[in-house]
Amino acid sequence: MFGVYLTHPQVTIDPTVPVPEWGLSDLGRERTRATAGQVWVRSLGRIVSSKEKKAIETAATLAEAAGTAVETDEEMGENDRSATGFLPPQEFEKAADWFFAHPDESFRGWERASDAQRRISAAVSYILDRHDPTVPIAFVGHGGVGTLLKCQMMGRSIGRSDQLPGGGNLFAFRLADRCVTCDWTPMEFWQG
């Protein structure tokens, strides 16, 4: 059986709203609905989401199609960037590049990449260690920690090189041995 780690798609950016409270944009909702129509989604027996609004909105649409509930886990949140607050997109991309390039250092008070990787890896491992490996599962979260998780699962050093832009991507893995079976793929195109 399979597991997937899926990143929320596009959001409505509002500098006056804390980032964890941003919701999906119209495009993000459209992409999530398209993904919910995929056959593999209906096979999901469990969906675990970050507690951030954009992830919960994504998970809820998938859960409705799968006929299951959404579980949330605080430890699945995106890397803590609250020290800087909102950064304009171009400045944010430079900061994210630095975050991945210096995993053991903090960018202006952000959670370190190495710490975020330990947190997301421990959360996913804890859930999978108690999960029935015959039941497909989806984790719904964020691009930053998703990339950190994928690096850990593949035994690679922390890096941003394989991260796709825009969100709404997934990678899959076998539940039997947690081996990654596909690279980042737009969620509405993956066929299971």
C-alpha positions as CSV (number, residue, x, y, z in Angstrom):
1,M,0.0,0.0,0.0
2,F,1.0,3.6,-0.4
3,G,1.3,6.8,1.5
4,V,1.6,10.3,0.1
5,Y,2.8,13.6,1.5
6,L,0.9,16.3,-0.2
7,T,1.5,20.0,0.0
8,H,-1.4,22.5,0.1
9,P,-1.8,24.4,-3.2
10,Q,-1.9,28.1,-3.9
11,V,-3.1,30.4,-1.1
12,T,-4.6,33.9,-0.7
13,I,-1.6,36.0,0.4
14,D,-2.7,38.7,2.9
15,P,0.1,40.5,4.8
16,T,-2.4,41.5,7.4
17,V,-3.2,37.9,8.3
18,P,-0.8,35.6,10.1
19,V,0.6,33.1,7.6
20,P,-0.9,30.0,9.5
21,E,-4.3,31.5,9.0
22,W,-4.1,32.0,5.2
23,G,-6.7,30.0,3.2
24,L,-6.6,28.5,-0.2
25,S,-7.0,30.8,-3.2
26,D,-9.6,30.1,-5.9
27,L,-6.9,28.3,-7.9
28,G,-5.9,26.3,-4.8
29,R,-9.5,25.2,-4.2
30,E,-9.9,24.3,-7.9
31,R,-6.8,22.1,-7.9
32,T,-7.8,20.4,-4.7
33,R,-11.3,19.6,-6.1
34,A,-9.6,18.2,-9.3
35,T,-7.3,16.0,-7.1
36,A,-10.3,14.8,-5.0
37,G,-11.7,13.4,-8.2
38,Q,-8.8,11.0,-8.7
39,V,-9.4,7.3,-8.0
40,W,-6.5,7.0,-5.5
41,V,-8.1,9.6,-3.2
42,R,-11.2,7.4,-2.7
43,S,-8.9,4.6,-1.5
44,L,-7.5,6.7,1.4
45,G,-8.4,5.3,4.7
46,R,-6.7,8.0,6.7
47,I,-5.8,11.7,6.2
48,V,-3.5,13.5,8.7
49,S,-3.1,17.3,8.3
50,S,-1.1,20.2,9.7
51,K,-3.3,22.5,11.8
52,E,-2.7,25.4,9.5
53,K,-5.9,26.6,7.7
54,K,-4.6,26.0,4.1
55,A,-3.7,22.4,4.9
56,I,-6.9,21.7,6.7
57,E,-8.9,23.1,3.8
58,T,-7.0,20.9,1.4
59,A,-7.4,17.8,3.7
60,A,-11.1,18.4,4.2
61,T,-11.8,18.3,0.4
62,L,-9.8,15.1,0.1
63,A,-11.5,13.6,3.1
64,E,-14.9,14.3,1.8
65,A,-14.1,12.4,-1.4
66,A,-12.5,9.5,0.6
67,G,-15.3,9.3,3.1
68,T,-13.0,9.7,6.0
69,A,-12.3,12.2,8.7
70,V,-9.4,14.6,8.9
71,E,-7.0,14.1,11.8
72,T,-4.6,17.0,12.7
73,D,-1.2,17.1,14.2
74,E,0.5,20.2,15.6
75,E,3.9,18.8,14.8
76,M,3.2,18.8,11.1
77,G,3.2,22.6,10.8
78,E,5.4,24.5,8.4
79,N,8.8,25.7,9.7
80,D,8.2,28.4,12.2
81,R,8.9,31.7,10.5
82,S,7.0,34.0,12.9
83,A,10.2,35.8,13.9
84,T,10.2,37.8,10.7
85,G,6.5,37.9,10.0
86,F,5.3,38.3,6.4
87,L,8.1,38.7,3.8
88,P,7.3,39.8,0.2
89,P,7.5,36.9,-2.2
90,Q,11.0,37.8,-3.7
91,E,12.4,38.3,-0.2
92,F,10.8,35.2,1.1
93,E,12.3,33.1,-1.7
94,K,15.8,34.4,-0.8
95,A,15.1,33.6,2.8
96,A,13.9,30.1,2.0
97,D,17.1,29.5,-0.1
98,W,19.2,30.5,2.9
99,F,17.1,28.3,5.2
100,F,17.8,25.2,3.1
101,A,21.5,26.1,2.5
102,H,22.2,26.6,6.2
103,P,20.2,23.9,7.9
104,D,21.9,24.2,11.3
105,E,21.5,28.0,11.5
106,S,18.5,30.2,12.1
107,F,17.5,32.7,9.5
108,R,16.7,35.8,11.6
109,G,15.0,33.8,14.3
110,W,13.3,31.1,12.1
111,E,13.2,27.5,13.2
112,R,16.3,25.8,11.9
113,A,15.9,23.4,9.0
114,S,17.5,20.6,10.9
115,D,15.1,21.1,13.8
116,A,12.1,21.3,11.5
117,Q,13.3,18.1,9.7
118,R,13.5,16.3,13.1
119,R,10.0,17.5,14.0
120,I,8.2,16.5,10.8
121,S,10.1,13.2,10.5
122,A,9.3,12.3,14.1
123,A,5.6,13.2,13.6
124,V,5.2,11.2,10.5
125,S,7.2,8.2,11.9
126,Y,5.1,8.2,15.1
127,I,1.9,8.1,13.0
128,L,3.2,5.4,10.6
129,D,4.5,3.2,13.4
130,R,0.9,2.9,14.7
131,H,-0.8,2.8,11.3
132,D,-2.1,-0.3,9.5
133,P,0.2,-0.7,6.5
134,T,-2.6,-2.1,4.4
135,V,-4.5,1.2,4.5
136,P,-3.5,4.0,2.2
137,I,-2.7,7.3,4.1
138,A,-2.2,10.9,3.1
139,F,-0.3,13.5,5.0
140,V,-1.3,17.1,4.1
141,G,1.1,19.8,4.9
142,H,3.6,22.3,3.5
143,G,6.4,22.5,0.9
144,G,9.2,23.4,3.3
145,V,8.8,20.6,5.8
146,G,7.6,18.3,3.1
147,T,10.9,18.8,1.3
148,L,12.8,18.2,4.6
149,L,10.8,15.0,5.2
150,K,11.5,13.8,1.6
151,C,15.2,14.4,2.1
152,Q,15.2,12.4,5.3
153,M,13.2,9.5,3.8
154,M,15.6,9.3,0.8
155,G,18.7,9.6,3.0
156,R,19.8,12.9,1.3
157,S,21.3,16.0,2.8
158,I,18.9,18.9,3.4
159,G,18.5,20.8,0.1
160,R,15.9,22.7,-1.9
161,S,16.9,21.5,-5.3
162,D,14.0,19.1,-6.0
163,Q,11.2,21.4,-4.5
164,L,8.6,22.3,-7.1
165,P,7.2,25.9,-7.0
166,G,3.6,26.8,-6.2
167,G,2.5,24.1,-3.8
168,G,0.0,21.4,-4.5
169,N,2.5,18.7,-5.1
170,L,3.0,15.2,-3.6
171,F,5.5,12.5,-3.3
172,A,4.5,8.9,-2.7
173,F,6.1,6.1,-0.6
174,R,5.5,2.4,0.1
175,L,4.0,1.8,3.6
176,A,5.9,-1.5,3.9
177,D,9.3,0.0,3.9
178,R,8.7,3.8,3.6
179,C,10.7,3.9,0.4
180,V,9.9,7.0,-1.8
181,T,8.4,5.8,-5.0
182,C,7.9,9.0,-7.0
183,D,9.3,12.4,-7.1
184,W,7.3,15.6,-6.4
185,T,4.3,15.5,-8.8
186,P,1.5,18.0,-9.2
187,M,-1.3,16.4,-7.0
188,E,-4.0,16.5,-9.6
189,F,-1.8,14.6,-12.1
190,W,-0.6,11.7,-9.9
191,Q,-2.4,8.5,-10.8
192,G,-1.6,6.3,-7.8
